[in-house]
Amino acid sequence: MEFLPRRSVAIPALLVLLPVYAAAQGLTGSLVGTVADPQGAILPDTTVRVTSHALIGGELRTTTSDRGQWRFPVLPPGTYTLTVERPPDFETYREEAIGIGAGATLERTVVLRIAGVTQSMTIAASPIEARSSGLETRFGADYLANIPTRRFSMFDLIRSTPGVSPTSPSSGTVNTVSAFGSGVNENMFLIDGTNFTCPCAGVSRAEPNVDVIQEVHVQSMGASVEYGNLQGAVFNVVTKQGGERFQSDAS
């Protein structure tokens, strides 16, 4: 008789942990890649660094594996600079303005030039996401700052997503939307990893000010399995976080 209470407590505890882990996956992005020489030979033990104002603790550093691979699996949304160094035999590779969004995985294949050799070389770099599921739309910081429309609510951004239609276009208070014909209660709203979806009305129970939003990530058709049997869209709102740069706002 003593085993039943223990099992009834352990199972719900596990079920509580699972959605927290799944939701947290959409808050950060990843940058991965490989390093090779001009002949295609892999370069292990090569130093790889990323810097960004989005990193609170300063730059992140790693070294390539014995297969020449490297990865930064948890990066907050922002613009990054990638630096690859292997002195004294190779020149330093540097790439700026790499935009990383929430839930995105970008891949870079870096070919290091031999030091002291002048030649023309093409650096193989992919500007698009290496891994994604379904149809995705991202509204980054630059878009949020320059969008030529009203900025009263995060729903002003959501309504402009391809495939998303407001159920009451002329209303300034009704925020229910349909994604590719889905029901309004078949969407999911995440704010910094927390599910704020009203189970009955299908709207978010919280709306952060547009000025504190870092990125809005909309994942509609083909949403990943972590969100369950979802028929609408996942609206993932990531708010701004602290960094090494002071910014003010007088909106």
C-alpha positions as CSV (number, residue, x, y, z in Angstrom):
1,M,0.0,0.0,0.0
2,E,2.9,2.3,0.5
3,F,4.0,2.2,-3.1
4,L,0.8,3.8,-4.5
5,P,1.2,7.3,-2.9
6,R,4.8,7.5,-4.0
7,R,4.0,6.7,-7.6
8,S,1.1,9.1,-7.6
9,V,3.4,12.0,-6.5
10,A,6.4,11.2,-8.8
11,I,4.4,11.0,-12.0
12,P,2.7,14.4,-11.7
13,A,6.0,16.0,-10.8
14,L,7.5,14.6,-14.0
15,L,4.6,15.9,-16.1
16,V,5.1,19.4,-14.6
17,L,8.7,19.5,-15.6
18,L,8.2,18.5,-19.2
19,P,6.3,21.5,-20.5
20,V,8.7,23.9,-18.7
21,Y,11.7,22.3,-20.5
22,A,9.9,22.3,-23.9
23,A,8.8,25.9,-23.6
24,A,12.3,27.1,-22.7
25,Q,13.7,25.8,-25.9
26,G,12.2,28.8,-27.9
27,L,13.9,31.5,-25.9
28,T,17.4,31.2,-27.3
29,G,19.1,30.5,-30.6
30,S,22.2,28.5,-31.6
31,L,25.2,29.0,-33.8
32,V,27.1,25.9,-35.0
33,G,29.7,25.1,-37.6
34,T,33.0,23.6,-38.7
35,V,36.5,24.9,-39.4
36,A,38.7,23.6,-42.3
37,D,41.8,24.7,-44.2
38,P,41.7,25.6,-48.0
39,Q,42.2,21.9,-48.9
40,G,39.2,20.9,-46.9
41,A,41.1,19.3,-44.0
42,I,39.4,19.8,-40.7
43,L,41.1,21.9,-38.0
44,P,40.7,20.7,-34.5
45,D,41.6,22.7,-31.4
46,T,40.8,26.0,-33.1
47,T,39.6,28.9,-31.0
48,V,36.1,30.1,-31.8
49,R,34.6,33.2,-30.1
50,V,31.3,35.1,-30.3
51,T,30.6,38.6,-29.0
52,S,27.3,40.6,-28.7
53,H,25.7,43.2,-26.6
54,A,23.1,40.6,-25.9
55,L,25.6,38.6,-23.8
56,I,25.6,39.8,-20.2
57,G,28.8,38.0,-19.2
58,G,30.9,39.1,-22.2
59,E,32.2,37.0,-25.0
60,L,31.8,33.2,-25.3
61,R,34.7,31.0,-26.3
62,T,35.1,27.4,-27.3
63,T,37.5,25.2,-29.4
64,T,36.7,22.9,-32.3
65,S,36.5,19.2,-31.7
66,D,38.6,16.5,-33.3
67,R,36.2,16.7,-36.2
68,G,36.6,20.4,-36.6
69,Q,33.1,21.1,-35.2
70,W,32.0,23.8,-32.8
71,R,28.7,25.0,-31.3
72,F,27.2,27.7,-29.1
73,P,23.8,26.1,-28.2
74,V,22.3,28.8,-26.0
75,L,22.5,32.4,-27.3
76,P,20.0,35.1,-26.5
77,P,18.4,36.8,-29.5
78,G,20.6,39.6,-30.9
79,T,23.4,40.5,-33.4
80,Y,26.7,38.6,-33.0
81,T,30.3,38.8,-34.2
82,L,32.0,35.5,-34.9
83,T,35.8,35.2,-34.7
84,V,37.9,32.1,-35.5
85,E,41.6,32.0,-34.7
86,R,44.4,29.6,-35.2
87,P,47.8,31.4,-35.1
88,P,50.4,31.4,-36.4
89,D,49.6,29.2,-39.4
90,F,46.3,30.7,-40.4
91,E,44.7,34.2,-40.7
92,T,41.9,35.2,-38.3
93,Y,38.4,34.8,-39.7
94,R,35.8,37.5,-38.6
95,E,32.2,37.8,-39.5
96,E,29.9,40.6,-38.2
97,A,26.2,41.3,-38.0
98,I,25.0,37.7,-37.6
99,G,21.4,37.9,-36.5
100,I,20.3,35.1,-34.2
101,G,16.6,34.8,-33.3
102,A,14.8,32.8,-30.7
103,G,14.6,29.1,-31.6
104,A,16.9,29.6,-34.6
105,T,19.9,27.5,-35.5
106,L,22.4,29.1,-37.9
107,E,25.4,27.2,-39.3
108,R,28.7,28.4,-40.6
109,T,31.4,26.5,-42.5
110,V,34.6,28.5,-42.0
111,V,37.6,28.1,-44.3
112,L,40.8,29.7,-42.8
113,R,43.3,31.3,-45.1
114,I,46.9,30.3,-44.8
115,A,48.9,33.1,-43.1
116,G,51.1,35.1,-45.5
117,V,49.5,33.7,-48.7
118,T,47.5,36.1,-50.9
119,Q,44.8,34.5,-52.9
120,S,41.1,34.7,-53.7
121,M,38.9,32.5,-51.6
122,T,35.2,31.9,-51.1
123,I,34.0,31.6,-47.5
124,A,31.2,29.1,-47.3
125,A,28.6,30.6,-45.0
126,S,24.9,29.9,-44.8
127,P,22.8,33.1,-44.1
128,I,19.6,31.0,-43.4
129,E,18.7,28.7,-40.6
130,A,20.2,25.3,-40.7
131,R,17.4,23.6,-38.9
132,S,13.8,24.7,-38.7
133,S,10.4,23.0,-38.8
134,G,7.4,24.3,-40.6
135,L,6.6,27.9,-41.7
136,E,8.3,30.5,-39.5
137,T,8.2,34.3,-39.4
138,R,10.4,36.5,-37.2
139,F,10.1,40.1,-36.2
140,G,13.4,41.2,-34.9
141,A,14.6,44.3,-33.1
142,D,15.2,46.3,-36.3
143,Y,11.8,45.6,-37.6
144,L,10.2,46.5,-34.3
145,A,12.0,49.8,-34.3
146,N,11.1,50.8,-37.8
147,I,7.7,49.2,-38.6
148,P,5.6,51.9,-40.3
149,T,2.4,51.1,-38.5
150,R,0.9,51.5,-35.0
151,R,2.8,49.9,-32.1
152,F,0.1,49.8,-29.4
153,S,0.3,46.0,-28.8
154,M,2.2,42.9,-29.7
155,F,-0.9,41.9,-31.7
156,D,-0.1,44.7,-34.2
157,L,2.9,42.6,-35.1
158,I,1.1,39.3,-35.0
159,R,-1.7,40.5,-37.4
160,S,1.0,41.3,-40.0
161,T,2.3,37.7,-40.1
162,P,1.7,35.9,-43.4
163,G,-1.1,33.4,-43.0
164,V,-2.5,35.0,-39.8
165,S,-5.8,36.8,-40.0
166,P,-7.6,38.8,-37.3
167,T,-11.1,37.7,-36.6
168,S,-12.2,41.4,-36.1
169,P,-10.0,43.5,-38.3
170,S,-11.7,46.8,-37.5
171,S,-11.7,46.3,-33.7
172,G,-9.0,47.8,-31.5
173,T,-9.8,45.6,-28.5
174,V,-10.6,42.1,-30.0
175,N,-7.3,40.3,-30.5
176,T,-8.3,36.8,-31.6
177,V,-6.5,35.6,-34.7
178,S,-6.7,32.6,-37.0
179,A,-3.6,31.0,-38.5
180,F,-4.3,29.4,-41.9
181,G,-7.9,28.9,-41.1
182,S,-7.4,27.5,-37.6
183,G,-9.8,28.1,-34.8
184,V,-9.0,31.0,-32.4
185,N,-8.6,28.6,-29.5
186,E,-6.0,26.5,-31.4
187,N,-3.1,29.0,-31.0
188,M,-0.5,29.2,-28.3
189,F,1.0,32.4,-26.8
190,L,4.4,32.2,-25.1
191,I,6.0,35.1,-23.3
192,D,9.6,34.4,-22.2
193,G,8.7,30.7,-22.2
194,T,5.6,31.0,-20.1
195,N,2.3,29.9,-21.6
196,F,-0.2,32.8,-21.3
197,T,-2.9,31.3,-23.5
198,C,-6.4,31.5,-22.3
199,P,-7.9,28.0,-22.7
200,C,-11.3,29.3,-23.5
201,A,-10.9,32.4,-25.6
202,G,-7.7,31.6,-27.4
203,V,-5.9,34.9,-26.6
204,S,-2.9,35.8,-24.6
205,R,-3.7,36.8,-21.0
206,A,-0.8,39.3,-21.0
207,E,0.5,41.8,-23.6
208,P,4.0,43.3,-23.0
209,N,4.6,46.8,-24.3
210,V,6.1,46.8,-27.7
211,D,9.1,48.8,-26.5
212,V,10.2,45.9,-24.2
213,I,9.9,43.2,-26.9
214,Q,13.2,41.9,-28.4
215,E,11.6,39.5,-30.9
216,V,8.3,38.0,-32.0
217,H,8.7,34.5,-33.4
218,V,5.7,33.0,-35.1
219,Q,5.8,29.2,-35.9
220,S,2.7,28.1,-37.8
221,M,2.3,25.2,-40.2
222,G,4.5,22.3,-39.1
223,A,5.2,23.5,-35.5
224,S,7.6,21.2,-33.7
225,V,6.4,18.2,-31.6
226,E,7.2,19.9,-28.3
227,Y,4.0,22.0,-28.7
228,G,1.7,19.0,-29.0
229,N,-1.1,18.5,-31.5
230,L,-1.4,22.2,-32.3
231,Q,-3.6,23.2,-35.2
232,G,-2.9,27.0,-35.2
233,A,0.3,28.9,-34.6
234,V,2.8,29.4,-31.7
235,F,3.4,33.1,-31.0
236,N,6.6,33.3,-29.1
237,V,7.3,36.7,-27.6
238,V,10.8,37.3,-26.2
239,T,11.4,40.4,-24.1
240,K,14.6,42.4,-23.9
241,Q,17.2,41.3,-21.3
242,G,20.1,43.1,-19.7
243,G,23.4,43.5,-21.5
244,E,26.7,45.4,-21.3
245,R,25.2,48.5,-23.0
246,F,23.0,51.1,-21.3
247,Q,19.9,52.1,-23.2
248,S,17.1,54.5,-22.4
249,D,13.6,54.9,-23.7
250,A,11.3,57.9,-23.6
251,S,8.4,56.7,-25.6
